[in-house]
Structures are given as structure tokens and as C-alpha cells.
Amino acid sequence: MNKNLDMTIATPEGVVFQGKVESAKFPGASGSFMVLPRHAAIISALVAGKITYTHEGTPTELSIAGGFVEVRNDVISACVEM
């Protein structure tokens, strides 16, 4: 079983994070949600808040103004405004 997700977070200025994460939490338009390996496919709008993710055992927070995220086949792609 895959224990990591491939995640890319991009802004209009460029990529701010690209790597493997154990989990990620997003401020979705309908409420915050957690993504773990084998998560169902989803596309969600994001609102102002924090993306929290665990990379190599270290939790990291990234403040965003909004955007959207797609999760499919253990790949997370987020386009955000900061």
C-alpha cells in the first residue's frame, strides 16, 4: 500500500511546493477536509485559510487566499492565490 501522496501546490508566480506528503488538509468551500492515501477523487474550490501538510514527518502550514484542488490516484494538484 502506498503511504504517500504526490503533491504540487502552485501559484500564478510558480510552484511553492512539490513532493511526497503523508497527509494534507485543505480549507474547502464547504468546510475543511483531510486527504490521505487512497482518497476518493475530488475537485474542490478552496477559501482563505491554511493548507496543512506533513512532509517527511514535519507538519507545515501555508496560508492561502483561495484557489482549487484536485485529488486523483494519490496525486494532489492545488492552484492557489497567496
VOPAGU-2260 file (C-alpha; in pm, 1 decimal, decimal comma):
REM VOPAGU-2260
SITE   aa  ch    i         X         Y         Z
SITE  MET   A    0       0,0       0,0       0,0
SITE  ASN   A    1     125,1     346,6     -92,4
SITE  LYS   A    2     185,5     553,3     221,6
SITE  ASN   A    3     249,8     884,4      45,0
SITE  LEU   A    4      75,1    1124,7    -186,5
SITE  ASP   A    5     244,2    1326,0    -461,3
SITE  MET   A    6     150,1    1690,7    -407,8
SITE  THR   A    7     209,0    2005,3    -607,7
SITE  ILE   A    8      99,8    2348,9    -486,9
SITE  ALA   A    9     127,3    2622,0    -749,5
SITE  THR   A   10      53,0    2994,4    -756,5
SITE  PRO   A   11      40,5    3227,2   -1057,8
SITE  GLU   A   12     404,6    3309,1    -974,6
SITE  GLY   A   13     522,2    2944,6    -973,4
SITE  VAL   A   14     541,7    2621,8    -776,9
SITE  VAL   A   15     567,3    2671,9    -397,9
SITE  PHE   A   16     577,8    2302,3    -302,1
SITE  GLN   A   17     630,6    1977,5    -489,1
SITE  GLY   A   18     697,3    1649,2    -315,0
SITE  LYS   A   19     564,5    1349,7    -126,8
SITE  VAL   A   20     333,8    1405,0     171,4
SITE  GLU   A   21     175,3    1170,1     423,3
SITE  SER   A   22    -143,9    1378,5     451,5
SITE  ALA   A   23    -283,9    1720,7     364,3
SITE  LYS   A   24    -570,0    1932,9     498,6
SITE  PHE   A   25    -743,7    2196,2     287,2
SITE  PRO   A   26    -986,6    2483,8     359,2
SITE  GLY   A   27   -1262,7    2370,8     122,0
SITE  ALA   A   28   -1554,2    2593,6      23,3
SITE  SER   A   29   -1791,6    2351,9     203,6
SITE  GLY   A   30   -1560,2    2304,1     503,0
SITE  SER   A   31   -1207,5    2183,1     564,5
SITE  PHE   A   32   -1115,4    1829,2     463,2
SITE  MET   A   33    -823,2    1589,5     504,2
SITE  VAL   A   34    -662,7    1392,6     220,6
SITE  LEU   A   35    -490,8    1062,9     299,8
SITE  PRO   A   36    -356,3     794,6      63,8
SITE  ARG   A   37    -626,9     620,3    -141,1
SITE  HIS   A   38    -862,6     918,5    -105,7
SITE  ALA   A   39   -1156,1     927,2    -347,2
SITE  ALA   A   40   -1118,2    1152,7    -649,8
SITE  ILE   A   41   -1233,6    1508,2    -576,8
SITE  ILE   A   42   -1216,6    1860,7    -715,0
SITE  SER   A   43   -1288,4    2138,1    -465,1
SITE  ALA   A   44   -1281,1    2516,3    -450,1
SITE  LEU   A   45   -1064,7    2649,4    -167,9
SITE  VAL   A   46   -1132,4    2952,8      50,4
SITE  ALA   A   47    -898,1    3172,4     252,9
SITE  GLY   A   48    -727,6    2968,3     523,4
SITE  LYS   A   49    -435,5    2731,2     568,3
SITE  ILE   A   50    -321,1    2424,5     382,2
SITE  THR   A   51    -155,6    2193,1     634,7
SITE  TYR   A   52      54,8    1902,8     512,9
SITE  THR   A   53     302,3    1653,6     658,4
SITE  HIS   A   54     624,2    1615,7     458,8
SITE  GLU   A   55     892,5    1377,0     589,2
SITE  GLY   A   56     720,9    1370,7     928,8
SITE  THR   A   57     716,3    1750,4     964,9
SITE  PRO   A   58     384,2    1938,1     962,9
SITE  THR   A   59     386,1    2257,3     754,1
SITE  GLU   A   60     122,9    2530,9     716,0
SITE  LEU   A   61      74,0    2750,3     411,7
SITE  SER   A   62    -167,3    3045,2     423,3
SITE  ILE   A   63    -376,4    3093,3     110,0
SITE  ALA   A   64    -637,3    3342,9     -10,7
SITE  GLY   A   65    -827,0    3083,2    -217,5
SITE  GLY   A   66    -797,0    2854,7    -518,1
SITE  PHE   A   67    -886,5    2498,2    -607,5
SITE  VAL   A   68    -752,6    2146,6    -557,8
SITE  GLU   A   69    -783,4    1817,4    -745,0
SITE  VAL   A   70    -712,2    1478,1    -588,1
SITE  ARG   A   71    -688,5    1170,4    -809,3
SITE  ASN   A   72    -491,3     845,1    -783,9
SITE  ASP   A   73    -283,7     965,3    -484,0
SITE  VAL   A   74    -186,2    1285,3    -667,8
SITE  ILE   A   75    -284,2    1624,5    -524,3
SITE  SER   A   76    -270,8    1929,0    -752,5
SITE  ALA   A   77    -354,3    2266,0    -597,3
SITE  CYS   A   78    -363,0    2607,0    -766,8
SITE  VAL   A   79    -383,5    2880,4    -506,8
SITE  GLU   A   80    -362,4    3255,2    -451,1
SITE  MET   A   81    -149,7    3362,0    -157,2
